[in-house]
Amino acid sequence: MSMIVKGLLAGGLIVSPLFATAPASAATMNDAAYCQALTKKYLTFAPAHRREMVGTVEVNVAIEQCKAGDTAAGIPVLERKLRDAKVDLPSRDAPPAKP
């Protein structure tokens, strides 16, 4: 094998793990921001839609899951509760809400 090929292979092995972790981190940040936006929207609209937003224990657990980084568990619950109350979901493209 030529020195150039060996260099490219070695470089690829060093660089590829860096690229493999970047999308996962970006997805986690987007999910965390989206979870935060869902929580904010739920807390804003919950008093006006109490009847449609039954199950506050379930929602409180989902909010805590979001805070703990378990967005995969928290997001579907918050989305469902907002949809049930006919409240529009926040855009995933929106910047994260400020605390």
C-alpha positions in Angstrom: 0.0 0.0 0.0 1.3 3.4 -0.9 2.2 6.0 1.8 -0.6 8.3 0.5 -3.3 5.6 0.9 -2.0 4.7 4.4 -2.1 8.4 5.3 -5.6 8.8 4.0 -6.8 5.7 5.9 -5.2 6.8 9.1 -6.6 10.3 8.7 -10.0 8.9 8.0 -9.9 6.8 11.2 -9.0 9.8 13.2 -11.5 12.3 11.7 -14.5 10.0 11.2 -15.3 9.7 15.0 -15.5 13.4 15.2 -18.0 13.6 12.4 -20.0 10.7 13.8 -20.7 12.5 17.0 -21.6 15.9 15.6 -25.1 15.1 14.2 -26.1 13.3 17.4 -25.1 16.4 19.5 -27.0 18.7 17.2 -30.1 16.5 17.3 -30.0 16.4 21.1 -29.8 20.2 21.2 -32.7 20.6 18.8 -34.8 18.1 20.8 -33.9 19.8 24.1 -34.9 23.2 22.7 -38.1 21.8 21.2 -39.0 20.1 24.5 -38.4 23.5 26.2 -40.7 25.2 23.7 -43.4 22.6 24.2 -43.2 23.0 27.9 -43.4 26.8 27.7 -46.4 26.5 25.3 -48.2 24.0 27.6 -47.7 26.2 30.7 -48.9 29.2 28.8 -52.1 27.6 27.5 -52.9 25.1 30.3 -54.9 27.5 32.5 -57.2 28.3 29.5 -57.7 24.7 28.5 -57.8 22.8 31.7 -60.6 20.4 30.6 -58.7 19.4 27.4 -55.4 19.1 29.2 -56.4 16.5 31.7 -53.5 14.4 33.1 -51.3 16.9 34.7 -49.3 14.2 36.5 -48.4 12.7 33.1 -47.5 16.2 31.8 -45.4 17.0 34.9 -43.5 13.7 34.4 -43.0 14.7 30.7 -41.7 18.1 31.7 -39.3 16.6 34.2 -38.1 14.1 31.5 -37.4 17.0 29.2 -35.4 18.8 31.9 -33.4 15.6 32.6 -32.6 15.2 28.9 -35.0 12.3 28.2 -36.7 14.2 25.3 -37.7 11.0 23.5 -40.1 10.3 26.4 -41.2 13.9 27.1 -41.9 15.2 23.6 -44.7 12.8 22.5 -46.7 13.4 25.7 -46.5 17.2 25.5 -47.3 17.2 21.7 -50.3 15.0 22.3 -51.6 17.1 25.2 -51.3 20.3 23.1 -52.9 18.7 20.1 -55.8 17.4 22.2 -56.4 21.0 23.3 -56.2 22.2 19.7 -53.1 24.3 20.5 -50.7 24.7 17.6 -47.3 23.0 18.3 -44.2 25.3 18.3 -42.0 25.1 15.2 -38.9 22.9 15.4 -37.2 25.6 13.5 -37.8 28.3 16.1 -34.9 29.3 18.3 -35.0 28.0 21.9 -37.1 29.9 24.3 -35.3 31.9 26.9 -35.8 30.8 30.5 
